[in-house]
Amino acid sequence: MPQNPLGAEKSSLDTPILCIDLDLMESNIRKMADYCKANNVAWRPHSKCHKTPIIAQMQVRAGAIGTTCPKVSEAEVMALGGIRDILIANMIVGEKKWERVAALCRIADPIIACDHFAQVEPLAAICHKRGVNARVIIEVDIGLNRVGSCPGKSTTDLAQAITRLKGVTFAGIMGYEGHLLRIEDPADKVKQISDAISILYHTKQALEADSIPCPIVSAGGTGSFHITAKLPGITELQAGGGIFMDPFYRNSCKVEGLDYALTVLATVVSRPMLDRAVLDCGRKTLNPDTHLPLVVGYPDASIKRLSAEHCELNLGPNSQDLKIGDKIELVVGYGDFTTVLHDEFYGFRKNKLEAVWPILGRGKIQ
């Protein structure tokens, strides 16, 4: 529940809280939607960064065709929030989950990822029994070596088998170039991503040569969307985290043109030494593993250590005047791993509280 009435100044709120700069997030949404449109690809942004139907609806209004989810339970949240076109970009296994997918088909039009026939055959049987149809997409391993069908005959054989099932419809293929996001040299990054995505392009050609329509070719995370959008064969991008942007994408993936919109507001609770301050937020508020947070307004201050409930700062000459009780903001180092630690987003415009949104997809891991 909101701890302060709408319109309250940010500095008046208790801490720690997870904050969105609404102007910056809306600008990032427009930029990503416009980039996809300019490159003639659809935008199906991943919801794992926000897990909030209100934000998914904002993306759809900006031009997104739907959303991408990691789990059935999160897709259910998005469907109940009015999103119809949902890609579940994960392997769905187990009778209870297949039944949930069949039920989801009554209120939405989901696409289910797979890489083995054993995942699809029982889903098809349940959907057929329940009188519904689910779209199915094959994830192809393009080098990440995590999940995915082997390119070539393994994928075409799987697609052919799917087309013979009742209760499901083969909708296309997807891949994720996530192993290539941190390549330092820009030209090398473009080449390696192009080579990886070409596997999808050739797979689509092989399917169509085998008389199997392949309308969807889905790929592209935020760390590579500016490259993947321009490559042949891609029909849609899943990039989502760029709506918040963060230091991981900017510093590790070299993504430019988007602004930091997600911060944590914290309070200085201790000043053990002249060059050190302690904040009331730790690993239960911020996840530092992918990239450390940044200190807003104090470029000579940096994160020294995060424990469960404490964030220690190293202070330079220009930040040593921080006092106990001062409020300070930290740019979230990587949004996906921090959002899941919070119950609500606090949305601000010009530092005034405009909205408090429950993160309804939090904890939806089934």
N, C-alpha and C positions, 0 to 999 in steps of 0.2 A: 504493500500500500504506500502511496506517496507520503513522505515524511514531512513535506511542506506543501503549501498550496501552490498551484500553478501560478507562474509569474514571480516566484521567489528568486532572489539573487543566488547565483551559484555559491558564492562564498558563505551564504547563510545556512547551507545544508550540512547535516552531520556527515561524517566520513567513516570509512571509505565508500564511495559509490562509483558505478561505471557510467561514464558520461558520453553522449554523442553530441558533437557539434552538428546540428541539423543542416545548417547552410552548407557545410563542407560535405557531409554525406550525400545530400541531394545533388550537389555539384558532381561528386564522383559517380553517382548513379547515372546522371545525364551523360557524362563523358564516356562511360563504359557502353551505355546503350548506343550512343552516337557512333562510337568506334566500330561496334559490331555492324551497325546499319551501313556505315561507309564502306565496309569490306564485304557486304552482302552475305553475312552469316547471322543466324539467329542467336539470341542470348538466352541461355537457360541457367541463370546464376545459382551457384551452390548456396544452400541455406545454412550450412554448418557454421558459418561465421556469425550469423545473427539469430537463427532459430526462432524467428518472430514473424508471424503471418502479416502483421501490419507493414513490416519492411518489405516482405515479398510482394505485397500488393503495390507498394510504391514502385518497385522494380517493374512490375507488369504495366503499370500506368506509363512508365517511361519507355516501354517497348519490349520488355522481356516476354518470351512466349510462355513462361512458366517458371519452374524451379527445379533444382537438383537437390536430393536429400540422401543422407547416408544410410538411413534405417527406415523400416516400415512405420515405426511409431512416430517418427518425425514427419513422414509423409502424411500420416493421419492428421497431425496437427495442422499442416499446411492445407490439406483438403477441407478440414472443418473451418479453416480461415478463409476459404473461398478460392484457393488456387486449384485449378483443375488439371493442368498439364504438368505432371510430376515425374521426373526420372529418379528412380532409386538406384544410385550408382554403386551397388554393392551386391554381394552374393546373398540370396535369400534362401534359407534352408530350414526345414522343419514344418510339420503339419500345421501347427498353430500359426506360424507366420504366413504360410500359403493361404490359410483360411482368412487371415486378416487382409491379405492382398485381394482376395476375391471380394471381401466386403468393401474394400477401398474402391474397387471398380464400380460400385454402385453410386458413389458420390464424386468420383474423379476419373481421370483417364491416365492411369499410371503406366510407366515403362519400367520393366524389371531387368536388371543386368544379370547376365549369366556367363559362365565359361565352361559348363559341363551339361550334358543332357540330363544327368541325374538331378539337376536343380530345376529343370523345366518340365520334365514329364509329369511329376506329381502335381506341380502347380497347374499345368494344363488340365489335368484330370479333375482337380477341385474346382477350377473356374468353370469348366464345362458342366460339372454337376450342379453348380450354383447358378448356371444360366448367365454367366458373364464372360467377358473376354479381356485378357490382359496383353498389352504389347510387351515384347521381349527384345532386348538388345544384347548382342554378344560383346563382351569386353575382350579386346585383343591385346596380347602382351606386346607392347612396342618398345620394350627395353627396361621397364621398371622392375621386372622380375618379381612381381608380387602376386597378382592373380592375372588371369587372362588366357584365352585360347591361343594356341600357337598359330601364327600366321600361315596362310596357305590352306592345304587340304583339310587340316583339323577344323578350321573355321568354316570352310564351305560345307563340309560334311555335317557339322553341327547345325548350321543354318538350314540345310536341306531337311534334316530331321525335324527341326522345329516347324517348318512349313507343313509337315504332315500331321501335326497335332491339332486337335480341336480344343478350344478354350484359350488359345494364345495366338498372337500374330507376330511374325518376325518383322521388326521395325528398323533394324540397322545395326551399326557397330559403334563402339567407342574405344578410346584408348587414353592413357594419361602419360604425358611426358614429364612427370614429376621428378625423375632422376636427373633432369637436365636444367633445372631452374637456376642453379647456382654457378653455372659456368661463367668464369670471369671474362674471357675474351668475347666481345660482342659478336664478331664474325663467326667464331667457332660455335657460339651458342646458337646462332641462326642456322648454321650448317647441320649441327647435330639434331636440333629440333626438326628441321626440314627432313632429314633422313628418317627420323622416327615416325613423323606424321605420314611420310610417303608409304609406310607399311599399311596404314589405314586406307590410303588412296588406292594402292594396288589390291588390297583386300576387297574393297568396294568393286573394282573392275572385275576381279575374279568371280565375285558373287553374281554380278550382272551378266557375265559371260556364261554363267551356269543357270541363267534365266531366273535368278532370285533377286527381286527388287530390293534395293538398299537405300531407302529414302533418308535415313539419318546417319550422319558420321559426326560423332560428338567427341570433343577433346577440349584441352585448353584450360589451365588454371591461371590464377592472377599473375603468377610469376613468369608466365610465358604467353599470355593472351595477345600481347602486342605483336608477337611473331606468328603464333598459330593462326590467328584470324586471316592472315594473308596467304595461307598455304592452300594448294589445290585440294579439292575434295571435301574440305571441312564444311559442314552445314550448320553447326551450332557450337557455341563455346559455353563451358561450365564455370568460367571464372566468376567468383563471388566476393572474395575477401577484399578486393580493391575498393569496395564501397566504403570501407573503413580506412583502408590503406594502413600500413604500419612499417616500422623500420626493417623488418625481415624482408618485405617485398622491395623496399627502396634500396637497402644496403646490400643485401645478399643476392637478390634477384635482379637488381638494376632496373626496376620499374619506375618510370618517371611520369609526371603529368597529373598525378593524383595527390590529394592532401590528407594529412593525418586527421581523422575525424573521431577517433575513439581514445578516450583518456580515462584515467582513474583520478578522482579527486581525493586527496589524503591530507592529513594533518601532521605537523611536526609535533611529536610527543616527547622528544628528549634531545638534548644537545650535549653529549658526553664530552666532546672536545671541540676546539675551535674549527677544526676541519672535518667535523663529522656531525650529521644529524640523523635522527631516527624517525620514521614515519609509521603511521598506524595501519599499514598494509603490507602483507607478506605474500607468501606463496598461495595462501587461501584466497587472495584477492587478485594476484597477478601471476601468470605463468612466465618464468624467465628463460625457459630452456631453449626455445628456438631463437630468441633474440631478447636481449635485455631491454627494459623500458628506457625511455628518454625523459629527462627532466625538463619540463616546459618553463621557459623564461630564465633559465639558469644554465647557460651553455658550459660553464666551468664546473657544474655539479654532475656527478655520475653515480650509478648504482654500485655500491661496494658489496653488498650481500643481502639476500632475502632469506629469512627464516619463515616459520609458519605465520606469524602475525607481525613481523617487524621488517621494515625496509631501511637499510642503512645507506646513507649517502656520503660520498666523499665530496667535500666542498672546497672550491677554489676561492681566491680572494674576493670575487664579486658575489659570492653566494653565502659568505660567512656571517652575514647580518640576519640570516633566518632565525626566527625566535620560536620558542615553544608556543603552540597555538596557531601559528601561521598555516594557511592552507596552500597546498602546492599540487600541481597536476603532473601526472606522468603519462606520456604517450605509451600506449600498450605495445609491447614489443612484437607480439603475434596474436592477433585477435581471436582466432579459432580456439586457442587453448585457454583464453581468459574469459570469454563470454560464458562458458559453461560453469564458471565459478559463481555466477551472479543470478539473482532472481529477477532483476529489473534493469532496464536501460533508463537513464534519466536524460531526456532530450532537451538541449538548450539552444536558444537562438539569442545571440548577443548577450550571453551569460545569464539569461532569464529562463527559468524552467518553463518549458512549453508542453512537455509530455512525459508521462511515466508509463513505459510499456513492459508488461510482464514477458519474460523470455519463456514462452510457452513450450518450446521444444527442449528446454533444459531437462536433462535426465532421461530423454527419450532415446534409449540405447538398444532397444530390442528390434 
